[in-house]
Amino acid sequence: MLDFSILLEYREQFWAGFLTTLQVSLLALLLSLVIGTIVAVMKISPVKPVKGLATMYIEFIQNTPLLIQIFFFYFGLPAVGIQLNAFVSGTLGLAVYSGAYIAEAIRAGIQAVPHGQVEAGRASGLTYIQTMRHIILPQAVKVVIPPLGNQFLNLVMGSAILGSISGKDLMYYGDIISSDTFIVFDVYIFVAIFYLILTLPLSLFIGYLERKLSASD
């Protein structure tokens, strides 16, 4: 039986951690979507240096641990005079990390659109960027919703790593409360419930969006 007195006694810490996790997740989600879209368009660019830069970014990010990337923002940048707090460092680390995976998902969605539509857009006088923005990306959305949804869920759960730089998120307060009370199991069950409150509505919304888009075909 869970000891709910812990939840009541430390409700302010749980709530503060929940809000921080929510804020970091939302900001990182929006930023990673912007990064992923830009990098995806660069990755399929006909200009080789632009495509090469996108490939380097994706390969580097996907083949290095998220923790190292967050350490870079939090501990590395001060070496060159740039001081970022744990909240900003964690948000940037999560956004840059997830952006690489989102870029690959969007790239796959773009390439699922028949190439003839790109040629038609260019033939009608649109630039490469305008063709992507007005013709290709709107059609690619249906294809990328499932992988993007999974990536967004991973991002929320990955935010738990902020606790490693005192990010004052759910895991950070969970660690403190379990240290204070010497009660580990109950505390982390409550932490997991708070994460479920964040991820379950997101998962249901993504499922609803998939069904709606499928029905419109």
N, C-alpha and C positions, 0 to 999 in steps of 0.2 A: 504493500500500500504506500502510495506516494505521500511524503510529508508536505502538505500544502501550506503549513505554517512558514516554510522557507520562502514560498512564493509571496506570501503576504508581508513577511518581515523585510524582504529585499525587493519589494515591488518597484521601488524607485530605480534601483540599479538595472533590473530586468527591463523596465520601460525605457530607460535611457539607452541601453544597449540595443533594444528593438528599433528605436527611432534612428540611431546612428546606422544600423545595418540597412534599414529601409532607405535612408538618404543616400548612403554610399552606393547601394544597388541601383537606385533610380538614376543617379548621375552617371555612374559607370555604364549603365545600359544605354543611355542616350548617346554618350560620348563614343562608346564602342560601335554603335550603329553608324555614326557619322564616319568614324575611322574605317570601318569595314566596307562601307559603300565606296568611299574614295579609293581605297586600296584595290577593291574588286575591279573598279573601272580602269585603274592603272594597270592591273594584272593582265587585262585583255586588250590593252592599248597596242596599236600597231607600231608605236615608237619604242624601239628596243630598250634604250636606257630607262625609260619610265617603267616598262614592264620588268626590267631587271631590278629596279629599286623595290617594287612591290614584292617580287619574289624573295629578295633578300630579307625584307621585313618579316614576311610570313614564315620563312624558314628559321630565321633567328628566334622569333618569339615562340614558335611551336616547339622548338627543340631546346628551350631553356626553361627551368622551373619558374612558376609564378612567384614563389617566395623570393628568388634571386632578383626578379624584376622589381618587386616592391622594395626590396633592400636597396636597389640602385637609386630609386627615387628618394628613399628616406635617409639612407646613410651615404650614398654616393654623390648626389648632387651638392650637398654642403661642401664637398672638397673643392668645388669650382665656384663657391660663393652663393649657391642657390639653396635657401632653406625652405623646406616644405614640412608642414605638420603631418601627423600620422593620417589624418582624415584625407588630406589632398593626395598624399603619397599613395595611400591605399586605393583611392578612387582612380588615379592615373594608372597605377599598376594593373588594376582589374580591367580598365578600359582598353589599354594597349594590348593586354594578353587576349581578351575576348575579341578584340577587333580583328586579330589575325584569323581566328576561326570563323568569325562572321564574314570576313572578306572571302574566304573559300566557299562558304555557303552561297553568298550572293553571286560569286563568279559562276558557280555551277548553275544557278538559276538563270543568269544572263545567257550562258551558252546553251541553255535548253530552248531559248527562243530562236527560231529559224534565222540563219545568218542573212537570208535574203531581205529580211526586214531592216537590217542595218544598211545594206546596200541601197534599199529603197529610200531610207531616210537621208542618206548622203546624196543620192541622186536628186532628191527634191530640194537640195540646197541647205540642209541642216548641217551644223558642225558635228563633230564626233560627240562632244558633250551634250549638245541639244538632242541628238539621236538617242543617246542613253537616257536622258532625263524624260523625254516626251514619248518615246516609243518602246524602248527595251525594258527599262526598270519597272514600269507599271505592270508589264506582262510577267516579269520574273518574280513578282511578289508572291503569286500563288505557289510557285515551286519552292520558294525559300522559307515559307512560314514554318513548316515542321522543323527543319534543322535550326532555324533562328530561335524557335521556341525552346528547344532543348538547350541551346547555348545560353539563353537568358536564364533558364533555371540553373544551369551550371554556374553562371556568374553570381547569382544570389548565394548559392551554397559556398562558392569560392570566397565570398566576402569574409568567411570565418577566419581567413588567414590574417586579417587585420589585427587579430589578437596578438600576433607575434611582434607587432610594433606598437603595442599599447594603443590600438585604434579605438578603444572604448566602444567596441561593438558587442554583440551578444556573447561571443566566445570569451572576450576579454573579461566581461563581468561574470560569466560563468566560472572562469578560472579563479577569480577573486573570491566569489561566494563559496565555492567548494573548498578553497584554502582556509577561509574563515570558519566554516562550519564542520569541516572534515566529512562532509556528506557529498559524495561524488555522483552516485547514480541518479538520485532524485534531481539534483541541480541540472545535470546535462539532459535529463528527460524533459525538464521544463524548457531548456534552451532549444531542444529539438522541436518542441511544440510551437515555440515562437517562429522557428524557421518554417514550419508547416503552414503557419498563418500567412507567411509571405509567399510560399511557393505554390500552395494548393490553388488559390484564386487565379494565379498566373497560369498554371497548368490548365485549369478549366476554361479560362478565357482563350487560350491558344487552341484548345480543342474545339470550342465554339466557332472561332475564326476559321479554322480548317473546314468545318462542316458547312459554314456559310459560303465560303469561296467555292467549295466543291459543288454546292447546290446551284451556284450561279453559272456553272459551265453549260 
